[in-house]
């Protein structure tokens, strides 16, 4: 029986693809991006996040935290169990919405991702995935209606320094996905202080036959409090100014 490690199922999402969507966050990611906004999804294991400012010292931790000070992240589920929850939202998918697999890295659990996407396609529900494309599966790609993939930094050595991995495989996997004809949204999180090579990424994206959009996403410190809650010491970055985002907007496009 195929099972996956699910971090969260988020309903009524408007930022993870077209329309109103339900996003399934899977645990496990081979990258270690220093600005990661979902650090609770990096490990494949179940984890507990602790927020001491929310603790009311009730002494009932073993029963589950009612104040939200201790949050358990990670539940082993079958595709069918996840599908039961997704079908509850089916009425909201009618106007261009659907289901998005995110993480973490959904391609890190390919058997589970394939099985869940297969169930969704059988129900004619629009499917999408958010991925680093460091890992790749033809079988999973063929079940997608939309691929949203990051190319975070153009220079390979700089990419290694900030994410822990080379981007050579990522670029190759963009080309493999493009050859399958999957519509692709290329994304770059804009992180001040890093030379990301956004003009080069934009040109690369334009060279993909099936890239429908290149998005520049401003860094936001969403992951800092979660890193602290996991007992980690976060690296802090500045939020890009509106002027910076406007300056870079000439490299973004929609086809």
N, C-alpha and C positions, 0 to 999 in steps of 0.2 A: 504494500500500500504506500503510495506516494504521500509524503507529508512535507510541509514547509514550515520554517520558523518565521512567523508573522509578528512584526513589531506593532502595527496599528492598522486599523481600517478607518479612514477619515471620510466622512460624508459631506456632501454639499461643497465640494472643492471647486474653485473657479480658477485656480492657478496651475493645474496639472493637466492641461489639455483643453480642447474646445468644449463649450457647453458646461452644463452642470455634471460633475463627475464624482464617483467614489474612488478614492485612492487607496490601494493596498500597499502598505510599506513592508518590505521584506528585510529581515536582518541579514547582515553579512556583506562586507565590501572589501575588495583587495586594495583600494586606495586609502591613503591617510592624508586627505587634504587638510591643511592646517586651519582653514576657515570653515570646515564642515558644519552645516547647520542641522544635520541629523546624526550627531556622534553616537547616539544610542543605537543606531542601525549599523555601526561598523562591525561589531562583534557578532558572530553567528550564535552566541550563547545568550541565554536568558540573563537579564541584568536588572538591578534595582537602582533607581535614581533617588537620591535623598536630598530634599529641600528643607534644611533646618528651620528656616524662617516660617514655614507652614506648620511645624510640629506643635501640637497642643499638649504634649506630654501626658497623653491619656493612658499610656502603659498597655495598650491593646494592639501592639504591632502585629502579633501573630494572627489576629483575626482579620487583618487587612487594614490599611490606613484610610480612615474616613476623612482625614483632613487634607490628603493629597501630599503629605510630606514624603512618603515612600511610594514610588511609582514603579511597578514591575513592568518591564518591557520584554516581550517575547512570549509567544504561545505557539506550541506545535499544533498545526491544523492540517486537515486534508483539503484538497481543492473543493470537494463537495461541501465541506463545512463552511469554507469561505464563500462559496457560491450561494449558499442559503442566505447569508447576510446581504450579498450584492443584489439578489433578486428582490429584496425588500424595497430597493431604491429604483426599481426598473421604470416606474412612471416618470421619474425625473430625468431619464435619459432621452426622452422622446425628441427634444429639440436640439439635437446635435451633441448630446452628452454621451457618457459611457463610463468605462472603467479604465483606470491607469494603474499599472504596476510601477512601483517606485521603491526607494530604499534609503540607505543601503544600495545594493546592486542587484536588481532582479535577475540578471543573467548569471549570478552566482548560485542560483537555485534553478537550473534550467529545466529539470524534470517537473518540478512543481509549477513553474511558470508556464510551461507548455500545456500541462494538464488543465490548469485554470483557464488559460486563454482558449483552449479547445472547448471547454464548457461554455464560455462566453460567446464564442463564435456560433456554437450550436443554437444559442438563444438570440442570435442576430444583434448582439450588443457591441457597440463600437469599442475597440481595444487600442490602448496606447501604452507605451513604456517610457520611463525616464531612466537613462543609463549613462555610464561613463564610456561605454563601448570598449572598455579594456578587456572584457570577456564577450564572447560571441557565440550564437547558436542559430544556424540557418532555420532549424525547425521552429524556434521561438519567433524569429523575425517574420516568417511566413504567416504567422497568426496575428500579426499586428496591422492595424489600420493606420497607425501613426507612430513614428519613432522620434523621441525627443532626446538628443544626445549632446553631451558637453564636450567641447574642445576648449579646455581651460587656459592652456598656455601653449604657444607655438614652439618655442625653443625646447628641445628635448632635455637638456641638462637642467634648465630652470624648472621644467615640469617635474623632473625627478625630485628636485630640492623641495618643492612645495606639496607634492602629492605622494611621493614615495615610489612612483613607477614611471617608466618610460612612456612617451606618447606615440612611439613608432607603431605599436600594435593598434592603438586607438585609431590612428590615421588609416591604417590598412583596413580596419573593420568598418570605418565609414564607407570606404570604397566598396567593400563586400556587400554592405547593406544597400548601397546605391544601385549595385548591379541587380539586386532582387526587385528593385522598383518600389521599395517602401518609401512613402512620403516622409521626409526628414526635416525636423526643425533642429538647426544647429544652435547651441547655446554657449555663451561664455559668461560666467560670473565675473563682474568687474570688481577687482580687489586692488584698491590704491596701494602704491608702494611696490608693485610687482610689474616687471616688464613682460606683458602677456602676449605682445605681438598681434594685437587685434586686427590691424590691416591685413596681415598674412592669413589669419584665420578666416576673415571675410572673403578673401580671394579663393581660398581652398573651398569654402562652403559654396561659393558661386560656381565652382567647377563641378560640383555634384549635380547630376542631371535631375535628381528628384528632391533636391533641397527646396523646400517651399518657403523657408523663412530663416533668417539669422537674427537671433535675439541677444541683446546685451542686458544682463540682469544685475542690478546693483547689489553688491554685498550688503548683507544685514547680519548683525551679531546674534542671530536667533539661537545659534548653538552654544554660545558662551555659558549661559546658565546651566544648560544640560551637561556640558563638559565638567563644570564644577560639581554638579550633582552626581556625576559618575566618579568623582574623586580625581579628576584630571586637572592639570594646569593649562588653561587655554592660552593660545597666542591671539592677541587682539589686533584687529585691523581697523582702519578708519572706514566710515561709510562714504562712498563717492558722492561728491557734491552734484547738485543739479547741473551746474555748469560743465562738470566733467562728463556727465552722462549725455548732455546735449552735444558736446564736442565730439564724442564718440559715435553719436547716433548716425552719422553719415556712413558708417560701415555696416549698419544694420539694414536689412531689406525684407520685403515680402514679395513673393512672386505670384 
